[in-house]
Structure formats: structure tokens, C-alpha cells
Amino acid sequence: MYLFGYGSLINLVSAQKSFKRELKQEDLIPVNIKGYDKVWNSIEFIEFEDKKQVNGIFLNLRKDEKKSTNGVVVKITDEELELLKLREKNYSCITISSSNVLNKKLDEDIIAFMTTNEKRVASKSTENCFIPAKYIDILTNAFEFYEDDFVNEYKKCLEDLPFDLKQGVYKFSDPVQNKLAKQGFSE
């Protein structure tokens, strides 16, 4: 099966933390998926250095038949999916048909993580919400490894951010999720 990564998983260093095997940049295959759009509305409880819990806002997918969005796919095993579910614990696992991939022919459907729990979907009126600037750094630090067309399309989701950026180091309030996102697996 394939996993569609559209946030921190486009960054090899970040993605590697979710895998026991060594990933190579070639494992992250750029794709364009029709029927979905990237949006800034997934709430994760995080803390910055001041120890105050805030609603960290991260990228999410939204179903929209008129749109398409880019990201990467990586071939994964059932065991790797189970480990990824720990890192992406507040997202639902959805299946996207391989026929929705516009620029590659895939032999299997795609798994993606999407926040579907309404309590974890932010709106403009949701209070105490910030996009971690370090998350934006994770995304943009990956750009040097992709073609210009991919980067230019991806940058569209970084325009007109719906919430303020917050500088500083952050951690996920859930210790298991934080370990997997920040340190990865320790054998």
C-alpha cells in the first residue's frame, strides 16, 4: 500500500522518524491527487517553552471534487501503517483511490491521514490557535529536494495562513505522539 504525505512527511528527515527502515529521498514520490485540498485546520494540543497548552494548527486534507493537491506517496507495510497511526493519532485513516492520482500510475490505493473529528477541526472562531513556525520550517526545508513545479504548487498552501504563527520550539502534549514525531523510534 501507499501512504500519501502532504505535511511533515514530505520532509525526509521528518518522515524518517516514522520508519524503522532507512528511507531515501527517492522513496518519497511526488504526486498530485484530485478531489482533495490542503487546509490549515487540524488541531493538535501542543506546548511551547512557556508550558502553556495551545491549539497547534497543522495541515489537513479536505475533500473537494473541484480541487487537487500535491504531496508524496511512499510504499508502506501493514506494520509501518500501525506505527504511523501512533504518530498521526488524531487523524482518521482514509483510503484514496489510485485513480485519483493525476501524474503517476499506482498499482494500489493510497492511505492518508485526515482529521475528521469535528472537535479537532479549527474554524476562524476557534480560540488559542497558532501555527507553529517550526512546522512551516519542516515543510519549506524539504523544498530543495523537489522540482520547481512541485514547490510552486505546494507553496500555495502557505499563502494567507488563517492563524498566527508562533515562534519557538513546541512539543505535542501527548508523550507518545511527541516521541514519535520528534525523536522517532529507538531500537
C-alpha atoms as a printed R data frame, in Angstrom:
    type eleno elety resid chain resno       x      y       z
1   ATOM     1    CA   MET     A     1   0.000  0.000   0.000
2   ATOM     2    CA   TYR     A     2   0.980  3.625  -0.378
3   ATOM     3    CA   LEU     A     3   0.791  6.443   2.148
4   ATOM     4    CA   PHE     A     4   0.024  9.980   0.971
5   ATOM     5    CA   GLY     A     5   2.054 12.550   2.896
6   ATOM     6    CA   TYR     A     6   1.129 16.195   2.476
7   ATOM     7    CA   GLY     A     7   2.603 17.817   5.600
8   ATOM     8    CA   SER     A     8   5.745 16.965   7.540
9   ATOM     9    CA   LEU     A     9   6.015 13.643   5.701
10  ATOM    10    CA   ILE     A    10   7.216 15.489   2.571
11  ATOM    11    CA   ASN     A    11  10.397 16.151   4.557
12  ATOM    12    CA   LEU     A    12  12.712 13.134   4.504
13  ATOM    13    CA   VAL     A    13  14.231 13.902   7.921
14  ATOM    14    CA   SER     A    14  10.777 14.198   9.485
15  ATOM    15    CA   ALA     A    15   9.371 11.182   7.623
16  ATOM    16    CA   GLN     A    16  12.343  9.046   8.668
17  ATOM    17    CA   LYS     A    17  11.263  9.370  12.304
18  ATOM    18    CA   SER     A    18   8.188  7.280  11.499
19  ATOM    19    CA   PHE     A    19  10.061  4.404   9.924
20  ATOM    20    CA   LYS     A    20  12.413  1.762  11.292
21  ATOM    21    CA   ARG     A    21  13.885  1.177   7.818
22  ATOM    22    CA   GLU     A    22  16.093  3.778   6.202
23  ATOM    23    CA   LEU     A    23  14.207  5.961   3.759
24  ATOM    24    CA   LYS     A    24  15.794  7.625   0.747
25  ATOM    25    CA   GLN     A    25  14.529 10.737  -0.987
26  ATOM    26    CA   GLU     A    26  13.526  8.545  -3.949
27  ATOM    27    CA   ASP     A    27  11.072  6.735  -1.640
28  ATOM    28    CA   LEU     A    28   9.059  9.968  -1.401
29  ATOM    29    CA   ILE     A    29   7.356 10.079  -4.798
30  ATOM    30    CA   PRO     A    30   5.798 13.461  -5.699
31  ATOM    31    CA   VAL     A    31   2.146 13.144  -6.728
32  ATOM    32    CA   ASN     A    32  -0.888 15.270  -7.411
33  ATOM    33    CA   ILE     A    33  -4.197 13.953  -6.034
34  ATOM    34    CA   LYS     A    34  -7.560 15.092  -7.398
35  ATOM    35    CA   GLY     A    35 -10.589 15.534  -5.181
36  ATOM    36    CA   TYR     A    36  -8.729 16.937  -2.163
37  ATOM    37    CA   ASP     A    37  -7.216 20.203  -0.968
38  ATOM    38    CA   LYS     A    38  -4.765 21.046   1.820
39  ATOM    39    CA   VAL     A    39  -6.227 23.240   4.574
40  ATOM    40    CA   TRP     A    40  -4.955 24.636   7.874
41  ATOM    41    CA   ASN     A    41  -7.459 23.335  10.408
42  ATOM    42    CA   SER     A    42  -6.193 20.222  12.189
43  ATOM    43    CA   ILE     A    43  -5.902 20.836  15.944
44  ATOM    44    CA   GLU     A    44  -3.167 19.149  17.966
45  ATOM    45    CA   PHE     A    45  -2.612 20.073  21.606
46  ATOM    46    CA   ILE     A    46   0.927 21.397  21.890
47  ATOM    47    CA   GLU     A    47   3.096 23.336  24.313
48  ATOM    48    CA   PHE     A    48   5.804 25.887  23.615
49  ATOM    49    CA   GLU     A    49   8.617 26.813  26.002
50  ATOM    50    CA   ASP     A    50   6.167 28.791  28.171
51  ATOM    51    CA   LYS     A    51   4.469 25.440  29.064
52  ATOM    52    CA   LYS     A    52   1.008 26.800  28.175
53  ATOM    53    CA   GLN     A    53  -1.078 24.399  26.123
54  ATOM    54    CA   VAL     A    54  -2.320 25.841  22.841
55  ATOM    55    CA   ASN     A    55  -4.208 24.549  19.853
56  ATOM    56    CA   GLY     A    56  -1.459 23.886  17.355
57  ATOM    57    CA   ILE     A    57  -2.859 24.092  13.846
58  ATOM    58    CA   PHE     A    58  -1.450 21.711  11.250
59  ATOM    59    CA   LEU     A    59  -2.254 20.816   7.683
60  ATOM    60    CA   ASN     A    60  -5.265 18.666   6.948
61  ATOM    61    CA   LEU     A    61  -6.985 17.323   3.856
62  ATOM    62    CA   ARG     A    62 -10.423 18.465   2.789
63  ATOM    63    CA   LYS     A    63 -12.490 16.598   0.235
64  ATOM    64    CA   ASP     A    64 -13.245 18.903  -2.700
65  ATOM    65    CA   GLU     A    65 -14.035 17.377  -6.077
66  ATOM    66    CA   LYS     A    66 -13.085 20.625  -7.853
67  ATOM    67    CA   LYS     A    67  -9.560 20.752  -6.430
68  ATOM    68    CA   SER     A    68  -6.328 18.829  -6.431
69  ATOM    69    CA   THR     A    69  -3.361 18.920  -4.097
70  ATOM    70    CA   ASN     A    70   0.186 17.705  -4.129
71  ATOM    71    CA   GLY     A    71   2.300 15.747  -1.704
72  ATOM    72    CA   VAL     A    72   4.235 12.497  -1.784
73  ATOM    73    CA   VAL     A    73   3.446  8.812  -1.670
74  ATOM    74    CA   VAL     A    74   5.647  6.242  -0.015
75  ATOM    75    CA   LYS     A    75   5.186  2.481  -0.172
76  ATOM    76    CA   ILE     A    76   4.469  1.141   3.336
77  ATOM    77    CA   THR     A    77   3.836 -2.169   5.059
78  ATOM    78    CA   ASP     A    78   0.969 -3.004   7.417
79  ATOM    79    CA   GLU     A    79   3.369 -2.756  10.375
80  ATOM    80    CA   GLU     A    80   4.557  0.691   9.258
81  ATOM    81    CA   LEU     A    81   0.937  1.843   8.964
82  ATOM    82    CA   GLU     A    82   0.279  0.789  12.549
83  ATOM    83    CA   LEU     A    83   3.312  2.760  13.751
84  ATOM    84    CA   LEU     A    84   2.276  5.799  11.698
85  ATOM    85    CA   LYS     A    85  -1.130  5.695  13.357
86  ATOM    86    CA   LEU     A    86   0.608  6.385  16.680
87  ATOM    87    CA   ARG     A    87   2.315  9.483  15.292
88  ATOM    88    CA   GLU     A    88  -0.814 10.676  13.496
89  ATOM    89    CA   LYS     A    89  -3.082  9.691  16.392
90  ATOM    90    CA   ASN     A    90  -5.737 12.388  15.989
91  ATOM    91    CA   TYR     A    91  -6.181 11.837  12.277
92  ATOM    92    CA   SER     A    92  -8.508  9.295  10.700
93  ATOM    93    CA   CYS     A    93  -7.109  6.836   8.209
94  ATOM    94    CA   ILE     A    94  -8.811  7.276   4.841
95  ATOM    95    CA   THR     A    95  -8.406  5.496   1.526
96  ATOM    96    CA   ILE     A    96  -7.916  7.418  -1.703
97  ATOM    97    CA   SER     A    97  -8.384  5.561  -4.963
98  ATOM    98    CA   SER     A    98  -5.253  5.211  -7.069
99  ATOM    99    CA   SER     A    99  -7.359  6.609  -9.940
100 ATOM   100    CA   ASN     A   100  -7.268  9.989  -8.125
101 ATOM   101    CA   VAL     A   101  -3.521 10.267  -8.731
102 ATOM   102    CA   LEU     A   102  -3.068 12.587 -11.693
103 ATOM   103    CA   ASN     A   103   0.621 12.239 -12.520
104 ATOM   104    CA   LYS     A   104   1.623  8.664 -11.619
105 ATOM   105    CA   LYS     A   105   0.234  5.217 -12.262
106 ATOM   106    CA   LEU     A   106  -0.013  3.376  -8.939
107 ATOM   107    CA   ASP     A   107  -0.926 -0.287  -8.614
108 ATOM   108    CA   GLU     A   108  -2.654  0.132  -5.239
109 ATOM   109    CA   ASP     A   109  -4.930  2.595  -3.485
110 ATOM   110    CA   ILE     A   110  -3.495  5.164  -1.083
111 ATOM   111    CA   ILE     A   111  -3.883  5.585   2.660
112 ATOM   112    CA   ALA     A   112  -3.897  9.142   4.025
113 ATOM   113    CA   PHE     A   113  -4.400 10.730   7.410
114 ATOM   114    CA   MET     A   114  -7.190 13.309   7.634
115 ATOM   115    CA   THR     A   115  -8.744 14.984  10.662
116 ATOM   116    CA   THR     A   116 -12.436 14.145  10.573
117 ATOM   117    CA   ASN     A   117 -13.360 14.598  14.254
118 ATOM   118    CA   GLU     A   118 -15.159 17.960  14.321
119 ATOM   119    CA   LYS     A   119 -13.752 18.675  17.800
120 ATOM   120    CA   ARG     A   120 -10.280 18.601  16.224
121 ATOM   121    CA   VAL     A   121 -11.131 20.811  13.231
122 ATOM   122    CA   ALA     A   122 -10.492 24.511  13.819
123 ATOM   123    CA   SER     A   123 -12.509 27.365  12.400
124 ATOM   124    CA   LYS     A   124 -11.570 31.028  12.332
125 ATOM   125    CA   SER     A   125 -13.515 31.491  15.569
126 ATOM   126    CA   THR     A   126 -11.604 28.758  17.445
127 ATOM   127    CA   GLU     A   127  -9.540 30.439  20.146
128 ATOM   128    CA   ASN     A   128  -5.959 29.941  21.274
129 ATOM   129    CA   CYS     A   129  -4.844 28.658  17.861
130 ATOM   130    CA   PHE     A   130  -1.374 29.040  16.404
131 ATOM   131    CA   ILE     A   131   0.532 27.528  13.523
132 ATOM   132    CA   PRO     A   132   3.981 26.539  14.802
133 ATOM   133    CA   ALA     A   133   6.608 28.393  12.757
134 ATOM   134    CA   LYS     A   134   8.895 25.365  13.179
135 ATOM   135    CA   TYR     A   135   6.283 23.248  11.362
136 ATOM   136    CA   ILE     A   136   6.445 25.663   8.424
137 ATOM   137    CA   ASP     A   137  10.245 25.259   8.549
138 ATOM   138    CA   ILE     A   138   9.883 21.454   8.312
139 ATOM   139    CA   LEU     A   139   7.769 21.897   5.182
140 ATOM   140    CA   THR     A   140   9.937 24.506   3.463
141 ATOM   141    CA   ASN     A   141  13.213 22.771   4.324
142 ATOM   142    CA   ALA     A   142  12.063 19.902   2.098
143 ATOM   143    CA   PHE     A   143  11.636 22.091  -0.983
144 ATOM   144    CA   GLU     A   144  15.241 21.811  -2.148
145 ATOM   145    CA   PHE     A   145  14.654 18.109  -2.913
146 ATOM   146    CA   TYR     A   146  11.717 18.643  -5.271
147 ATOM   147    CA   GLU     A   147  11.191 20.054  -8.757
148 ATOM   148    CA   ASP     A   148  10.111 23.693  -9.111
149 ATOM   149    CA   ASP     A   149   6.602 22.738 -10.275
150 ATOM   150    CA   PHE     A   150   6.031 20.712  -7.100
151 ATOM   151    CA   VAL     A   151   7.377 23.506  -4.869
152 ATOM   152    CA   ASN     A   152   5.400 26.263  -6.582
153 ATOM   153    CA   GLU     A   153   2.173 24.278  -6.275
154 ATOM   154    CA   TYR     A   154   2.904 23.379  -2.642
155 ATOM   155    CA   LYS     A   155   3.656 26.997  -1.696
156 ATOM   156    CA   LYS     A   156   0.023 27.900  -2.421
157 ATOM   157    CA   CYS     A   157  -0.985 26.317   0.897
158 ATOM   158    CA   LEU     A   158   1.489 28.581   2.686
159 ATOM   159    CA   GLU     A   159  -0.149 31.783   1.433
160 ATOM   160    CA   ASP     A   160  -2.700 33.666   3.545
161 ATOM   161    CA   LEU     A   161  -2.379 31.486   6.632
162 ATOM   162    CA   PRO     A   162  -5.654 31.524   8.618
163 ATOM   163    CA   PHE     A   163  -3.957 31.622  12.047
164 ATOM   164    CA   ASP     A   164  -0.997 33.468  13.529
165 ATOM   165    CA   LEU     A   165   2.423 31.854  13.516
166 ATOM   166    CA   LYS     A   166   4.036 31.166  16.873
167 ATOM   167    CA   GLN     A   167   7.808 31.076  17.100
168 ATOM   168    CA   GLY     A   168   9.751 28.683  19.269
169 ATOM   169    CA   VAL     A   169  10.181 25.003  19.915
170 ATOM   170    CA   TYR     A   170   6.973 23.095  20.517
171 ATOM   171    CA   LYS     A   171   6.086 19.634  21.711
172 ATOM   172    CA   PHE     A   172   2.947 17.570  21.446
173 ATOM   173    CA   SER     A   173   1.094 17.271  24.748
174 ATOM   174    CA   ASP     A   174   0.690 13.525  24.222
175 ATOM   175    CA   PRO     A   175   4.051 11.963  25.201
176 ATOM   176    CA   VAL     A   176   3.856  9.004  22.775
177 ATOM   177    CA   GLN     A   177   2.941 11.221  19.853
178 ATOM   178    CA   ASN     A   178   5.674 13.684  20.803
179 ATOM   179    CA   LYS     A   179   8.341 10.975  20.978
180 ATOM   180    CA   LEU     A   180   7.407  9.571  17.572
181 ATOM   181    CA   ALA     A   181   7.178 12.989  15.907
182 ATOM   182    CA   LYS     A   182  10.320 14.460  17.462
183 ATOM   183    CA   GLN     A   183  12.682 11.548  18.128
184 ATOM   184    CA   GLY     A   184  11.308  8.648  16.160
185 ATOM   185    CA   PHE     A   185  11.863  5.030  17.018
186 ATOM   186    CA   SER     A   186  14.710  3.988  19.234
187 ATOM   187    CA   GLU     A   187  15.706  0.403  18.761
